[in-house]
Amino acid sequence: MDVCPLCNGLRGLSASCPSCTAKMEDKGKVMDYYDEYSAYMDTDTLKQIDGFPRSFQQGKCPHLINCPTCGHDEIILVQE
């Protein structure tokens, strides 16, 4: 099992909003938003159904990022 640097606080996020250029914020793994129990489930298992076909094989963790200024949302794949 690989370690996501954003999930584990090893690295910060530095992304600018494409709409308004404000600093985007990391809102965590996309899988945590599936239902009320998904945050407690095994990440590698959830990666097999996360909608990103190669996230498990390529060791990438899908994160939701949000602009607090304009509300723009994006999903980025973070290399573990």
Secondary structure as UniProt FT lines:
FT   TURN            5..9
FT   TURN            18..20
FT   STRAND          25..29
FT   HELIX           30..33
FT   TURN            36..37
FT   HELIX           38..40
FT   HELIX           43..47
FT   TURN            48..49
FT   TURN            53..59
FT   STRAND          60..66
FT   TURN            68..70
FT   STRAND          73..79
//
